[in-house]
Amino acid sequence: MENQSSPPPYAPPPAPLNQSDERMWAMITHLSALPGSFVLIGSVVAPLVIWQIQKERSAFVDYHGKEAVNFQITMALAALASFLLFFVLIGFVLIWVVGAVWLLFTVIAAVKANNGEYYRYPITIRFIK
């Protein structure tokens, strides 16, 4: 005799997000990079995790998640290059420029996502398509 309380053989797809929740999760995906900015790869981890959890529930969040992760990887590489250039002294100036660009574009992307707009970061390497 079968146990009738057993789960189905497959997991049901996640419930889609409503428009307000889509905008909120897309915004959080961008802003989640800010606390991790003190560690070179830290700003990539939170957007990556949020994107992976929410991407099946919304095409809007999937788009913004990819954008956020691509931009954070690009900025981490730019910061690494700046640190390497400390030896020729240009890195001391370049790291401030990278930081300002990173902060400015991250905030702009979060605002655009919260407004329900699709935002494409400039100067970003598209690692994830």
DSSP file (Angstrom, degrees, kcal/mol; ACC not computed):
  #  RESIDUE AA STRUCTURE BP1 BP2  ACC     N-H-->O    O-->H-N    N-H-->O    O-->H-N    TCO  KAPPA ALPHA  PHI   PSI    X-CA   Y-CA   Z-CA
    1    1 A M              0   0    0      0, 0.0     2,-0.2     0, 0.0     0, 0.0   0.000 360.0 360.0 360.0 132.4    0.0    0.0    0.0
    2    2 A E        -     0   0    0      1,-0.1     2,-0.7     2,-0.0     3,-0.0  -0.470 360.0-114.3 -80.4 148.8    1.4    3.4   -1.0
    3    3 A N    >   -     0   0    0     -2,-0.2     3,-1.1     1,-0.1    -1,-0.1  -0.741  24.3-159.5 -80.1 116.5    1.8    6.3    1.4
    4    4 A Q  T 3  S+     0   0    0     -2,-0.7    -1,-0.1     1,-0.3    -2,-0.0   0.559  83.6  64.8 -79.0  -7.2   -0.7    8.9    0.2
    5    5 A S  T 3  S+     0   0    0      2,-0.0    -1,-0.3    -3,-0.0    -2,-0.0   0.328  74.0 120.1 -96.4   8.8    1.0   11.8    1.9
    6    6 A S  S <  S-     0   0    0     -3,-1.1    -4,-0.0     1,-0.1     0, 0.0  -0.406  70.7-103.7 -72.5 150.6    4.2   11.5   -0.1
    7    7 A P        -     0   0    0      0, 0.0    -1,-0.1     0, 0.0     4,-0.1  -0.265  44.1 -88.0 -69.9 160.4    5.2   14.5   -2.2
    8    8 A P        -     0   0    0      0, 0.0     0, 0.0     0, 0.0     0, 0.0  -0.279  40.0-110.0 -63.1 157.0    4.7   14.6   -5.9
    9    9 A P  S    S+     0   0    0      0, 0.0     2,-0.3     0, 0.0    -3,-0.0   0.589 101.7  41.6 -68.5  -8.1    7.5   13.2   -8.0
   10   10 A Y  S    S-     0   0    0      0, 0.0     0, 0.0     0, 0.0     0, 0.0  -0.943  87.4-113.0-134.3 156.8    8.4   16.6   -9.2
   11   11 A A        -     0   0    0     -2,-0.3     0, 0.0    -4,-0.1     0, 0.0  -0.759  36.2-118.6 -88.5 133.9    8.6   20.0   -7.6
   12   12 A P        -     0   0    0      0, 0.0     3,-0.1     0, 0.0    -1,-0.0  -0.380  38.7 -95.0 -67.3 150.8    6.0   22.5   -8.9
   13   13 A P        -     0   0    0      0, 0.0    44,-0.0     0, 0.0     2,-0.0  -0.312  49.2 -94.0 -64.2 150.6    7.4   25.6  -10.5
   14   14 A P        -     0   0    0      0, 0.0    40,-0.0     0, 0.0    -3,-0.0  -0.317  45.8 -99.6 -64.9 149.1    7.8   28.6   -8.3
   15   15 A A        -     0   0    0      1,-0.1    41,-0.0    -3,-0.1    42,-0.0  -0.452  42.6-109.0 -68.5 137.8    4.9   31.1   -8.2
   16   16 A P        -     0   0    0      0, 0.0     2,-0.2     0, 0.0    42,-0.2  -0.302  33.2-112.9 -65.9 153.8    5.5   34.1  -10.4
   17   17 A L        -     0   0    0     40,-1.7     2,-0.1    37,-0.1    37,-0.0  -0.571  24.7-119.5 -84.2 148.0    6.1   37.5   -8.7
   18   18 A N     >  -     0   0    0     -2,-0.2     4,-2.5     1,-0.1     5,-0.2  -0.389  37.3 -98.0 -77.9 169.7    3.6   40.3   -9.0
   19   19 A Q  H  > S+     0   0    0      1,-0.2     4,-2.1     2,-0.2     5,-0.2   0.860 122.7  50.8 -61.3 -39.0    4.8   43.6  -10.6
   20   20 A S  H  > S+     0   0    0      1,-0.2     4,-2.1     2,-0.2    -1,-0.2   0.919 112.4  46.3 -65.3 -43.6    5.6   45.3   -7.2
   21   21 A D  H  > S+     0   0    0      2,-0.2     4,-2.9     1,-0.2     5,-0.3   0.864 109.2  56.2 -68.1 -35.4    7.6   42.3   -6.0
   22   22 A E  H  X S+     0   0    0     -4,-2.5     4,-2.4     2,-0.2     5,-0.2   0.949 109.6  45.3 -58.6 -49.0    9.4   42.1   -9.3
   23   23 A R  H  X S+     0   0    0     -4,-2.1     4,-2.2     1,-0.2    -2,-0.2   0.899 113.5  50.3 -62.8 -40.6   10.5   45.7   -9.0
   24   24 A M  H  X S+     0   0    0     -4,-2.1     4,-2.7     2,-0.2    -2,-0.2   0.945 112.8  44.8 -64.0 -48.4   11.5   45.2   -5.3
   25   25 A W  H  X S+     0   0    0     -4,-2.9     4,-2.2     1,-0.2    -2,-0.2   0.870 112.4  52.1 -66.7 -36.3   13.6   42.1   -6.0
   26   26 A A  H  X S+     0   0    0     -4,-2.4     4,-1.4    -5,-0.3    -1,-0.2   0.922 112.1  46.4 -64.0 -42.8   15.3   43.7   -9.0
   27   27 A M  H  X S+     0   0    0     -4,-2.2     4,-2.7    -5,-0.2     5,-0.2   0.925 112.0  50.2 -64.0 -44.8   16.2   46.7   -6.9
   28   28 A I  H  X S+     0   0    0     -4,-2.7     4,-2.3     1,-0.2    -1,-0.2   0.866 104.0  60.2 -62.8 -35.8   17.5   44.6   -4.1
   29   29 A T  H  < S+     0   0    0     -4,-2.2     4,-0.2     2,-0.2    -1,-0.2   0.914 111.3  39.7 -58.2 -42.8   19.6   42.6   -6.6
   30   30 A H  H >< S+     0   0    0     -4,-1.4     3,-1.3    -3,-0.2     4,-0.2   0.944 118.1  46.3 -71.0 -48.2   21.5   45.8   -7.5
   31   31 A L  H >< S+     0   0    0     -4,-2.7     3,-1.6     1,-0.3    -2,-0.2   0.722  94.2  77.0 -70.9 -20.7   21.7   47.2   -4.0
   32   32 A S  T 3X S+     0   0    0     -4,-2.3     4,-0.6     1,-0.3    -1,-0.3   0.682  84.1  67.1 -65.0 -15.0   22.8   44.0   -2.4
   33   33 A A  T <4 S+     0   0    0     -3,-1.3     4,-0.3    -4,-0.2    -1,-0.3   0.758  83.8  75.2 -73.4 -24.4   26.3   44.6   -3.8
   34   34 A L  T X4 S+     0   0    0     -3,-1.6     3,-1.4    -4,-0.2    -1,-0.2   0.915  93.4  46.6 -60.9 -48.3   26.9   47.6   -1.6
   35   35 A P  G >4 S+     0   0    0      0, 0.0     3,-0.6     0, 0.0    -1,-0.2   0.836 112.1  52.6 -64.5 -29.0   27.5   45.8    1.7
   36   36 A G  G >< S+     0   0    0     -4,-0.6     3,-1.6    -3,-0.2     7,-0.7   0.421  79.4  98.3 -84.3   3.0   29.9   43.4    0.0
   37   37 A S  G <   +     0   0    0     -3,-1.4    -1,-0.2    -4,-0.3    -3,-0.1   0.634  67.8  70.4 -69.3 -12.9   32.0   46.1   -1.5
   38   38 A F  G <  S+     0   0    0     -3,-0.6     2,-0.4    -4,-0.2    -1,-0.3   0.604  97.6  56.0 -80.8  -9.8   34.7   45.9    1.2
   39   39 A V  S X> S-     0   0    0     -3,-1.6     4,-0.9     1,-0.1     3,-0.6  -0.975  90.6-124.9-121.1 137.2   35.8   42.5   -0.1
   40   40 A L  T 34 S+     0   0    0     -2,-0.4     3,-0.3     1,-0.3    -1,-0.1   0.869 110.3  25.8 -51.8 -47.2   36.9   42.2   -3.8
   41   41 A I  T >> S+     0   0    0      1,-0.2     3,-1.6     2,-0.1     4,-1.2   0.543 101.0  90.0 -94.4  -7.6   34.5   39.4   -4.6
   42   42 A G  H <> S+     0   0    0     -3,-0.6     4,-1.0    -6,-0.3    -5,-0.3   0.816  80.0  58.7 -60.4 -33.4   31.9   40.3   -2.0
   43   43 A S  H 3< S+     0   0    0     -4,-0.9    -1,-0.3    -7,-0.7    -6,-0.1   0.635 106.2  50.4 -73.8 -11.4   29.9   42.6   -4.2
   44   44 A V  H <> S+     0   0    0     -3,-1.6     4,-1.9    -8,-0.2    -1,-0.2   0.790  99.3  64.7 -90.5 -33.1   29.3   39.8   -6.6
   45   45 A V  H  X S+     0   0    0     -4,-1.2     4,-2.5     1,-0.2     5,-0.2   0.926  99.9  46.3 -64.1 -51.6   28.1   37.1   -4.2
   46   46 A A  H  X S+     0   0    0     -4,-1.0     4,-2.6     1,-0.2     5,-0.3   0.931 114.5  45.9 -63.4 -47.6   24.8   38.7   -2.9
   47   47 A P  H  > S+     0   0    0      0, 0.0     4,-2.5     0, 0.0    -1,-0.2   0.899 113.6  51.8 -60.7 -36.6   23.5   39.7   -6.4
   48   48 A L  H  X S+     0   0    0     -4,-1.9     4,-2.4     2,-0.2    -2,-0.2   0.924 111.5  45.5 -64.2 -44.5   24.4   36.3   -7.7
   49   49 A V  H  X S+     0   0    0     -4,-2.5     4,-2.0     2,-0.2    -1,-0.2   0.936 114.9  46.6 -65.4 -47.1   22.6   34.5   -4.9
   50   50 A I  H  X S+     0   0    0     -4,-2.6     4,-2.4     1,-0.2     5,-0.2   0.920 113.0  50.1 -62.7 -43.2   19.5   36.7   -5.2
   51   51 A W  H  X S+     0   0    0     -4,-2.5     4,-2.1    -5,-0.3    -1,-0.2   0.929 110.3  49.9 -60.6 -45.3   19.4   36.3   -8.9
   52   52 A Q  H  < S+     0   0    0     -4,-2.4     4,-0.3     1,-0.2    -1,-0.2   0.863 114.0  45.4 -63.0 -35.9   19.7   32.5   -8.7
   53   53 A I  H  < S+     0   0    0     -4,-2.0     3,-0.2    -5,-0.2    -1,-0.2   0.885 124.4  30.6 -74.2 -39.2   16.9   32.3   -6.2
   54   54 A Q  H >X S+     0   0    0     -4,-2.4     3,-1.4    -5,-0.2     4,-0.7   0.536  90.4  92.6-101.1  -8.6   14.5   34.6   -8.0
   55   55 A K  T 3< S+     0   0    0     -4,-2.1     3,-0.4     1,-0.3     7,-0.3   0.792  85.0  53.9 -63.8 -28.6   15.3   34.2  -11.7
   56   56 A E  T 34 S+     0   0    0     -4,-0.3    -1,-0.3    -3,-0.2     3,-0.1   0.677 105.9  54.8 -76.7 -16.4   12.7   31.5  -12.3
   57   57 A R  T <4 S+     0   0    0     -3,-1.4   -40,-1.7     1,-0.3     2,-0.3   0.630 117.0  19.7 -93.5 -14.8    9.9   33.7  -10.9
   58   58 A S     X  -     0   0    0     -4,-0.7     4,-2.0    -3,-0.4    -1,-0.3  -0.928  49.5-152.4-160.6 128.9   10.3   36.7  -13.1
   59   59 A A  H  > S+     0   0    0     -2,-0.3     4,-2.4     2,-0.2     5,-0.1   0.831 104.3  56.7 -67.1 -32.4   11.9   37.6  -16.4
   60   60 A F  H  > S+     0   0    0      2,-0.2     4,-2.3     1,-0.2    -1,-0.2   0.929 109.7  43.0 -65.0 -46.2   12.3   41.2  -15.1
   61   61 A V  H  > S+     0   0    0      2,-0.2     4,-2.7     1,-0.2    -2,-0.2   0.875 112.0  55.3 -68.1 -37.1   14.3   40.0  -12.1
   62   62 A D  H  X S+     0   0    0     -4,-2.0     4,-2.1    -7,-0.3    -2,-0.2   0.932 109.4  47.0 -60.2 -46.0   16.3   37.6  -14.3
   63   63 A Y  H  X S+     0   0    0     -4,-2.4     4,-2.3     1,-0.2    -2,-0.2   0.950 115.7  43.8 -60.1 -51.3   17.3   40.4  -16.6
   64   64 A H  H  X S+     0   0    0     -4,-2.3     4,-2.8     1,-0.2    -1,-0.2   0.844 110.9  55.8 -67.2 -32.8   18.3   42.7  -13.7
   65   65 A G  H  X S+     0   0    0     -4,-2.7     4,-2.6     2,-0.2     5,-0.2   0.928 108.7  46.6 -63.4 -45.0   20.1   39.9  -12.0
   66   66 A K  H  X S+     0   0    0     -4,-2.1     4,-2.7     2,-0.2     5,-0.2   0.927 113.9  48.9 -61.5 -45.2   22.3   39.2  -15.0
   67   67 A E  H  X S+     0   0    0     -4,-2.3     4,-2.5     1,-0.2    -2,-0.2   0.930 112.4  47.7 -60.5 -45.8   23.0   42.9  -15.4
   68   68 A A  H  X S+     0   0    0     -4,-2.8     4,-2.6     2,-0.2    -2,-0.2   0.927 113.8  46.1 -63.4 -45.9   24.0   43.2  -11.8
   69   69 A V  H  X S+     0   0    0     -4,-2.6     4,-2.4     2,-0.2     5,-0.2   0.931 113.4  49.3 -64.7 -45.4   26.2   40.2  -11.7
   70   70 A N  H  X S+     0   0    0     -4,-2.7     4,-2.3    -5,-0.2    55,-0.4   0.924 113.7  46.4 -58.6 -45.0   27.9   41.2  -15.0
   71   71 A F  H  X S+     0   0    0     -4,-2.5     4,-2.7    -5,-0.2    -2,-0.2   0.912 111.9  50.1 -66.2 -42.0   28.5   44.7  -13.7
   72   72 A Q  H  X S+     0   0    0     -4,-2.6     4,-2.1     2,-0.2    -1,-0.2   0.877 111.2  48.8 -66.7 -36.8   29.8   43.6  -10.3
   73   73 A I  H  X S+     0   0    0     -4,-2.4     4,-2.2     2,-0.2    -1,-0.2   0.930 112.0  49.7 -65.2 -44.0   32.3   41.1  -11.9
   74   74 A T  H  X S+     0   0    0     -4,-2.3     4,-2.1    -5,-0.2    -2,-0.2   0.917 112.6  46.6 -59.9 -44.3   33.5   43.9  -14.3
   75   75 A M  H  X S+     0   0    0     -4,-2.7     4,-2.5     2,-0.2    -1,-0.2   0.853 109.3  54.3 -69.4 -34.0   34.0   46.3  -11.4
   76   76 A A  H  X S+     0   0    0     -4,-2.1     4,-2.3     2,-0.2    -1,-0.2   0.906 110.1  47.5 -64.5 -40.3   35.8   43.7   -9.3
   77   77 A L  H  X S+     0   0    0     -4,-2.2     4,-2.4     2,-0.2    -2,-0.2   0.894 111.6  50.3 -66.4 -39.1   38.2   43.1  -12.2
   78   78 A A  H  X S+     0   0    0     -4,-2.1     4,-2.1     2,-0.2    -2,-0.2   0.895 110.9  49.2 -65.3 -39.4   38.6   46.9  -12.6
   79   79 A A  H  X S+     0   0    0     -4,-2.5     4,-2.4     2,-0.2    -2,-0.2   0.909 110.3  51.0 -65.6 -41.3   39.4   47.2   -8.9
   80   80 A L  H  X S+     0   0    0     -4,-2.3     4,-2.2     1,-0.2    -2,-0.2   0.921 110.0  49.5 -61.3 -44.1   41.9   44.3   -9.1
   81   81 A A  H  X S+     0   0    0     -4,-2.4     4,-1.7     1,-0.2    -1,-0.2   0.889 109.5  52.6 -61.8 -38.9   43.6   46.1  -12.0
   82   82 A S  H  < S+     0   0    0     -4,-2.1     4,-0.3     2,-0.2    -2,-0.2   0.911 108.3  50.1 -63.1 -42.2   43.7   49.3  -10.0
   83   83 A F  H >< S+     0   0    0     -4,-2.4     3,-1.3     1,-0.2     4,-0.3   0.900 109.7  50.8 -63.3 -39.9   45.3   47.5   -7.1
   84   84 A L  H >< S+     0   0    0     -4,-2.2     3,-0.9     1,-0.3    -1,-0.2   0.832 106.4  56.3 -66.3 -30.0   47.9   46.0   -9.4
   85   85 A L  G ><>S+     0   0    0     -4,-1.7     6,-1.9     1,-0.2     3,-1.1   0.451  79.2  91.3 -82.5   0.3   48.6   49.5  -10.8
   86   86 A F  G X 5S+     0   0    0     -3,-1.3     3,-1.5    -4,-0.3    -1,-0.2   0.835  78.3  64.7 -59.0 -30.5   49.4   50.8   -7.3
   87   87 A F  G < 5S+     0   0    0     -3,-0.9    -1,-0.2    -4,-0.3    -2,-0.2   0.755 106.0  40.8 -68.1 -23.7   53.0   49.9   -8.0
   88   88 A V  G < 5S-     0   0    0     -3,-1.1    -1,-0.3    -4,-0.1     2,-0.2   0.175 113.2-121.3-107.6  16.3   53.1   52.5  -10.8
   89   89 A L  T X 5S+     0   0    0     -3,-1.5     3,-0.7     1,-0.1     4,-0.5   0.156  93.3  96.8  71.0 -17.1   51.2   55.0   -8.7
   90   90 A I  T >><S+     0   0    0     -5,-0.5     4,-2.6     1,-0.2     3,-0.9   0.792  71.3  70.9 -71.1 -24.7   48.3   55.4  -11.1
   91   91 A G  H 3> S+     0   0    0     -6,-1.9     4,-2.3     1,-0.2    -5,-0.3   0.791  86.5  64.6 -61.5 -29.2   46.3   52.9   -9.1
   92   92 A F  H <4 S+     0   0    0     -3,-0.7     4,-0.4    -7,-0.3    -1,-0.2   0.855 112.8  33.5 -64.1 -34.4   45.9   55.3   -6.3
   93   93 A V  H X> S+     0   0    0     -3,-0.9     4,-1.6    -4,-0.5     3,-0.6   0.870 116.1  56.1 -84.1 -43.0   43.8   57.6   -8.5
   94   94 A L  H 3X S+     0   0    0     -4,-2.6     4,-2.8     1,-0.2     5,-0.2   0.843  99.6  59.1 -61.7 -36.4   42.2   54.8  -10.6
   95   95 A I  H 3X S+     0   0    0     -4,-2.3     4,-2.1     1,-0.2    -1,-0.2   0.860 105.7  49.9 -64.4 -33.5   40.7   53.0   -7.5
   96   96 A W  H <> S+     0   0    0     -3,-0.6     4,-2.3    -4,-0.4    -1,-0.2   0.879 111.1  48.9 -70.1 -37.7   38.8   56.2   -6.6
   97   97 A V  H  X S+     0   0    0     -4,-1.6     4,-2.6     2,-0.2     5,-0.2   0.932 111.9  48.4 -65.9 -46.1   37.4   56.5  -10.2
   98   98 A V  H  X S+     0   0    0     -4,-2.8     4,-2.8     1,-0.2    -2,-0.2   0.919 112.2  50.0 -60.0 -43.9   36.4   52.8  -10.2
   99   99 A G  H  X S+     0   0    0     -4,-2.1     4,-2.5    -5,-0.2    -1,-0.2   0.901 111.4  47.5 -62.2 -42.4   34.7   53.3   -6.8
  100  100 A A  H  X S+     0   0    0     -4,-2.3     4,-2.5     2,-0.2     5,-0.2   0.912 114.0  46.7 -67.1 -42.4   32.8   56.3   -7.9
  101  101 A V  H  X S+     0   0    0     -4,-2.6     4,-2.6     2,-0.2     5,-0.3   0.926 112.9  50.8 -63.6 -45.0   31.6   54.7  -11.2
  102  102 A W  H  X S+     0   0    0     -4,-2.8     4,-2.0    -5,-0.2    -2,-0.2   0.942 114.3  42.4 -58.3 -50.6   30.6   51.5   -9.3
  103  103 A L  H  X S+     0   0    0     -4,-2.5     4,-2.1     2,-0.2     5,-0.2   0.927 115.5  49.1 -64.6 -46.0   28.6   53.4   -6.7
  104  104 A L  H  X S+     0   0    0     -4,-2.5     4,-2.4    -5,-0.2    -2,-0.2   0.945 115.3  41.7 -60.7 -51.3   27.0   55.8   -9.2
  105  105 A F  H  X S+     0   0    0     -4,-2.6     4,-2.4     1,-0.2    -1,-0.2   0.836 112.0  55.4 -70.2 -31.7   25.9   53.1  -11.7
  106  106 A T  H  X S+     0   0    0     -4,-2.0     4,-2.0    -5,-0.3    -1,-0.2   0.925 111.6  43.9 -64.7 -43.5   24.7   50.7   -8.9
  107  107 A V  H  X S+     0   0    0     -4,-2.1     4,-2.4     2,-0.2    -2,-0.2   0.913 113.0  51.4 -68.2 -42.9   22.4   53.4   -7.5
  108  108 A I  H  X S+     0   0    0     -4,-2.4     4,-2.6    -5,-0.2    -2,-0.2   0.930 110.9  49.0 -59.3 -45.2   21.1   54.4  -10.9
  109  109 A A  H  X S+     0   0    0     -4,-2.4     4,-2.6     1,-0.2    -1,-0.2   0.894 110.3  51.0 -62.2 -40.6   20.4   50.7  -11.8
  110  110 A A  H  X S+     0   0    0     -4,-2.0     4,-2.3     2,-0.2    -1,-0.2   0.913 111.6  47.0 -64.4 -42.4   18.5   50.2   -8.5
  111  111 A V  H  X S+     0   0    0     -4,-2.4     4,-1.6     2,-0.2    -2,-0.2   0.925 112.8  49.1 -64.4 -44.9   16.4   53.3   -9.1
  112  112 A K  H  <>S+     0   0    0     -4,-2.6     5,-2.7     1,-0.2     4,-0.3   0.916 111.7  49.2 -61.8 -43.2   15.6   52.3  -12.6
  113  113 A A  H ><5S+     0   0    0     -4,-2.6     3,-1.5     1,-0.2    -1,-0.2   0.906 109.1  52.2 -62.9 -41.4   14.7   48.8  -11.5
  114  114 A N  H 3<5S+     0   0    0     -4,-2.3    -1,-0.2     1,-0.3    -2,-0.2   0.802 107.1  53.6 -65.3 -28.2   12.4   50.2   -8.8
  115  115 A N  T 3<5S-     0   0    0     -4,-1.6    -1,-0.3    -5,-0.1    -2,-0.2   0.459 121.3-109.7 -83.3  -1.2   10.7   52.3  -11.5
  116  116 A G  T < 5S+     0   0    0     -3,-1.5     2,-0.3     1,-0.3    -3,-0.2   0.663  73.7 136.5  83.5  16.9   10.0   49.2  -13.5
  117  117 A E      < -     0   0    0     -5,-2.7     2,-0.5    -6,-0.2    -1,-0.3  -0.697  58.1-121.3 -98.5 149.1   12.5   50.1  -16.2
  118  118 A Y        -     0   0    0     -2,-0.3     2,-0.4     2,-0.0   -58,-0.0  -0.792  34.2-166.5 -84.8 125.7   15.1   47.8  -17.9
  119  119 A Y        -     0   0    0     -2,-0.5     2,-0.6   -10,-0.1   -52,-0.1  -0.955  11.9-160.9-120.3 133.1   18.5   49.2  -17.3
  120  120 A R        -     0   0    0     -2,-0.4   -56,-0.0   -53,-0.0    -2,-0.0  -0.955  22.5-129.4-113.3 118.2   21.7   48.2  -19.1
  121  121 A Y        -     0   0    0     -2,-0.6     3,-0.4     1,-0.1     2,-0.1  -0.390  20.9-131.9 -62.9 136.1   24.9   49.1  -17.4
  122  122 A P  S    S+     0   0    0      0, 0.0     3,-0.1     0, 0.0    -1,-0.1  -0.386  86.0  26.1 -77.8 170.1   27.5   50.9  -19.6
  123  123 A I  S    S+     0   0    0      1,-0.2     2,-0.4    -2,-0.1    -2,-0.0   0.838  91.0 140.2  44.3  47.4   31.1   49.8  -19.7
  124  124 A T        -     0   0    0     -3,-0.4     2,-0.5   -50,-0.0    -1,-0.2  -0.958  52.5-134.9-122.5 134.8   30.2   46.2  -18.7
  125  125 A I        -     0   0    0     -2,-0.4     2,-1.5   -55,-0.4     3,-0.3  -0.762  23.5-134.3 -82.8 128.2   31.6   42.9  -19.9
  126  126 A R        +     0   0    0     -2,-0.5     3,-0.1     1,-0.2   -59,-0.1  -0.632  42.2 156.4 -88.4  83.1   28.7   40.6  -20.6
  127  127 A F  S    S+     0   0    0     -2,-1.5     2,-0.5     1,-0.2    -1,-0.2   0.876  70.6  45.2 -71.9 -39.2   29.9   37.4  -19.0
  128  128 A I              0   0    0     -3,-0.3    -1,-0.2   -62,-0.2   -58,-0.1  -0.926 360.0 360.0-109.7 124.2   26.4   36.0  -18.5
  129  129 A K              0   0    0     -2,-0.5    -1,-0.1    -3,-0.1   -62,-0.0   0.429 360.0 360.0-100.3 360.0   24.1   36.4  -21.5
